[in-house]
Amino acid sequence: MGIPKDAANPNSAKLFVDYALSNAGQTLVGKGGLVPYRDDVDEAAVRYTYQGITEQIGADNLIVAGFDEGLIKDASDFVTKWNAALQGK
């Protein structure tokens, strides 16, 4: 989640990010079917939490996807290929 540097309402965006990352926001994330990451979200109020999954299957069995800098560095190549595929080329 991020805020573009030229966002029309950066302060509103910051408030949204703050809420989305808060306990209340993460609880709603969990109720919406996604997995909240905060360790203070009550698992009884949501389906799963990151910590609950880790406890059930063990940390060694998790595959945590990180951020790939190549997604930004090589974005123009990807966009070109994507647009060509959409145009049937």
N, C-alpha and C positions, 0 to 999 in steps of 0.2 A: 504494500500500500504506500502510495506516495502522493505528494502534492506538486503539480507542475509549477515551475518558477513563475510562469505568467498566468497563474490561476486568477480568474475574475474575482473570487472571494476567498483569499488565502486564510483569513481568520476563521471563516466558517468551516473551511476544510480542516484546519487544525483542530477545531472543536470536534468535528466528526471523528477524526483519527483518535483524539483523546478518548472519546466515548467508545469507539469500536475496540480500543485496547483496554478499557476499564473492566472491572469485574462485571458490572451490569451488561456491558456490551458483549463481553465474551460469553456470558451466560446465555444471551440471546443467540449468539453464534451457535452455541451448543444445542439450543432448542430448535434452531433452524436446520440441524442435521450435519453441521460441520463440527470439527473438533477444536474446542478452545485450548489454548496453550497455557494460559495463566494457571498457576498452581493453587490459587485461592477460589477457583470456581467449584461449587458444590456438585460433585458427580451425581448425586441423587436428583439434581434439578435438570440434568442434561443426559443425553444418551451415553456419551463417552467423554473422557478428558485425555489429554496427552499423557498425563501422569498415570491415569488408570490403565491405559493401554500398555504403557511401559511396565507397569507392575504385573499385568496379566501375562505378557509374552516375553518379558525380559529385555533389558536395554540392548543386549547383544543381538537380538533378533529384529531390531528396528532398522529400517532403511530411511534415513533422513535425507531428503533432497535439499541440497544447498542452492545457492544462487550461482549461476554460471555467467561469468563476465563476458564470455563469448557471445551470449545472447544479445548483448549491446554492441560489442565490437563488430560482430558479423551480421548485424541486423539488416544492412542494405542488401547483402547477398540473399538473405532469406526472403525479404520483401519482394525482390525481383523474381525469385523462383515462385513464390506464393502467387503473385499477380499473374505470372505466366500460366500457372496451373488453373487459376480461375478463368482465364481467357481461353483455356483449352489448347495452349501452345506446347 
